[in-house]
Amino acid sequence: MASRPSKRGNGYATSAVAAMVEAAVLDPSVDALTAETAVQNLASQAVLERNGFARASTRIDVEDGEVIGWARRLT
C-alpha cells in the first residue's frame, strides 16, 4: 500500500517505530528487534536509522529483490 504524498515527511513512521521500540524495551523477553527494507526504500531506511537500527545483512527476496536486514539490540 503506497502512502499519499501529503502524509510523507511528517514523522509518522518514525514515531510509530519509536513506539514499537519503546514497547519492546519494556518486555523483558525481547532482547533485539529486526526489520527489512528494500534497497531502494531510502525513506524506510532513514526511519530505522533514526530509531537506532543498524544494517546487519543483505539478501535477495524473490518478490522484492535485494533487501537490507536491520537490527537493534535492546539490552
N, C-alpha and C positions, 0 to 999 in steps of 0.2 A: 504494500500500500504506500503510495507516494504521498508526501506531505504537501500541503499547499504552500506556495511561496510566502504568503503573508504570515505563516506560522513559523517560518525558519528564522534562525538567528535571534530568537527571544530567550534562549537559555532553558527551554522546557525540557529538552532531552538531558542536558547536563544536570538539571535539578532532579529529574526522575532517577537518573543513575545514582546521584548522590544520596537520595532517599533509600535506594536499594542497598547501597554500601552501608549506610548508617544502620539499617535493619540487620544486615548480615553481621556487623560488628557486635551487635547485642546478642547474637545467637552463639553460645559457646561451642556448638557443634560445627560451626563454619570457620575454617582457617584460611580459606583462599577463595577468590572469585575468578572466573574465566569468562571470556567473551570472544567472539569472532567478528571481523568486518571484512568486506570485500576490499581488495587492494585499492580500488578506485573511490571508495567511500571515505573521503577525507573528513567530512563533517563528523561522521560517527567515530573516526579515529581521534579527532580532537576532543570529542566528548569523553572518551575513555581516558585520554591523557590528562584532561583536566580533573578527572576523578582518581588519579593515582595509579592507573593501569600502565603496564609496561609491555612492549612487544615481547612475545615469548616464542613464537614459531610461525611458520607458514605451511600451507598445504594446498592441494588442488581439490576443489569441490566439484562434483560432476555438474551441478546446476549453476554455481556462482563463479567458477574459475578459481583463480588464486585468492586465498583468504589469509588474513593475518590473525593469529591467535594472540590473545592478550591475557595477562594475569595480574592479579593484585593480591598480595598476602595481607592477611588481617591480623596476624599475631606477630 
